[in-house]
Amino acid sequence: MLVYRDFAVRSPDRRYGAVPILQLAEHSRSATARLRSAALPHMRRLVRAVDESAHLTVRTGTEVRFIASVESTQALRMGSREGMVFPRTARRVV
């Protein structure tokens, strides 16, 4: 079933491996790095303009992953959470 669902591959000598998953993870990392690189200059400009911290997050299912953070110089600020994953808890206000 894992081979059928592309979560594993089977070699001719009947060995199994998780190659597709590793390739998908690598692709995801490179896409995240490109997104982070593109966003950081704009985030820095935003932080300079409003003197508040800025965070770039990506929602994946029920989780939120912090991709990039730029901290302000304020004494009271939210520190960098880059790389952390949190459950999505915010509710939409109508």
N, C-alpha and C positions, 0 to 999 in steps of 0.2 A: 504494500500500500504506500509506503514512503517513496519508493521509486515511481510508482504511478502518479503520485501527487507532486513529483519533482522536489522532494525534500532530501532525496538520496540518489546515488547512482550505484550501479552494480557493474563491476568489472567482469571480463570474460572468465576470470578464475574464481568467480562467485564471492568477491569481497565487496563490501559496501562502504560508501563514503558520503560525506555531506557536502560535496563540492558545490552544488548549486546554491546552497544556503550561504556558504562562505563567499561566493561570487556576488550574491545579492547584498550581503553585508558590506563588502568592499565598495560596491557601486553606491550604496547609501552613504557611506563615509565620504566618498569623493563628491557626491552631490551636496552634502551638508557643508563640506569645506568650501565649495564654490559659492553657495548661498551666503555663508558667513563672510567670505572675502568681499562679496558684492555689497553686503549690508553695512559692514563696519565703518566705512568712511561717512555714510549718511547718519549712522548712529552717533558717531563722534560729533558731527556738526549739530545734531539735535541736542546732545548733552551740553555742548558749549552755548547753545541758544537759550535753553531753559534751565540749565544748572540742576538737572535731575538725572537720575540713572535711567538708562534705556536697556531693554532686554528684548532679544529676538527669540521667539518660541515657535515651535512647530507642533501642532496637535496631531497625534497618531492614535486613532481610536479613542480610548478613554484616558489617554496620557498626554502630558505636555512635556516636551523636551526643550531645554534651554540651549539654544544654538550659539548665541553670542551675548555678551554683556559689556556695557561701558558704564563705569561708575562715575557719579558726580563728585564734586569736591565738598559737598555738604557733610556736616558732622553726622547727621541722621540720614542714613540712606540704606537702601537694600543692596547688600553685597552681591558679588558675582555668583551666579548659580550655574555657570556654563558647564554643560555636560550632564547636569542633573535631570532626572525624570520624575515628574510628580503626577499624581492622579488629577484629572481635570475635575475641579470642584466648582468652578464659577458657574453661576446660573445666569441665563439670559434675562435681562430686564426688558419688559415690554412697555 
